């Protein structure tokens, strides 16, 4: 029986990062993976979707070349080639993880891992033991009873990334990050897209003004948006699919080639031995403390299987903290109030901290500033004037409570707010930090200036 210091179950952005940090700290480490290194994120999530979205963005540039004083004759796209490029990017990244495993002398155990009592893992009949076992098995597309997935006419995000043929019409159910990203991608290459969202606003976790701006941008680009709407049944008996949608005005029948179900995720905690070991679960989440220890000594859990935000960067941060705590290092619990969220449709959406509504519900006296990209020289020159930056500060102490962005490239810009909040910066300090001109990031400074009635360019 092979013995390790640490075994990590799963090799997604939580698992493989955890394993690398463990190896760096001197632990003899192994990773158990049943499919491909890199997990869903590298193979079927974060990375290949960004490749698809880049193809869509380039195609949109070509279609609007005349807006930039250029001429392109009959811009066309090859759906198969776009999908192939995306898969190639994913495969390259997965091979990169293989290299990192070898570089860090981490053993990769291929197969299906099941937890056993006594700090053991059974991988397809072979038993491995470790002083510490870290569960990082991630999540998958969640299915609704009214929207069962058949993988052909009713699909999840995985099938949406590798369809053999581009659909003429698509219904996207759910408008979180996955839903709106695919809605943008397919619409941009010519698919007729309808988004159905149960809640009153699309991207419902975002600030309400951001949600409304994205809805306007989507409608302008030809995407039909239905909010406060629910798919109650689906008929797949014909050539395409018919969805019955319940709205405030009554029922409506939508017809399409394919329905993409993007209604959230379901954790991968079934059949991994949690019950055999006695690890406590609440609904579909493994209960852990601030350092990701379960109720059973020697067993830990990180990433999507725990109650925190289901984001790749959260899983990585949790895994690093977990093994550093095991190594005896002094670590502070993660501040989940300062986790950035990014959505890569066009315009992009990024945010961190409290929304304006949340700040008001807490009874805080706030200062709110907003700067539209329509007033940004860089945005106008780049043909990307949709959107804005919105900031929220505590009026009494100057604390940066929240930052909300929608526009081109904002998923890269949000880090300024994350770092500023981590360092407990104030609005006046942001104002006095000279921002380069002309840049999109100037909009952050200008929004802060607006909050303090010092804005120049509005």
Secondary structure, 3 states (H helix, E strand, C coil): CEEEEEEEECCCCCHHHHHHHHHHCCCCEEEEECCCCCHHHHHHCHHHHHHHHHHHHHHHHHHCHHHHCCCCCCCCCCHHHHHHHHHHHHHHHHHHHHHHHHHCCCEEEECCEEEECCCEEEECCEEEEEEEEEECCCEEECCECCECCCCCCEECHHHHCCCCCCCCEEEEECCCHHHHHHHHHHHHCCCEEEEECCCCCCCCCCCHHHHHHHHHHHHHCCCEEECCCEEEEEECCCCCEEEEEEECCEEEEEEECEEEECCCEEECCCCCCHHHHCCCEECCEECCCCCCECCCCCEEECHHHCCCCCCHHHHHHHHHHHHHHHCCCCCCCCCHHHCCEEECCCCEEEEEECCHHHHHHCCCCEEEEEEEHHHCHHHHHCCCCCCEEEEEEECCCCEEEEEEEEECCHHHHCHHHHHHHHCCCEHHHHHHCCCCCCCCCHHHHHHHHHHCCCCCCC
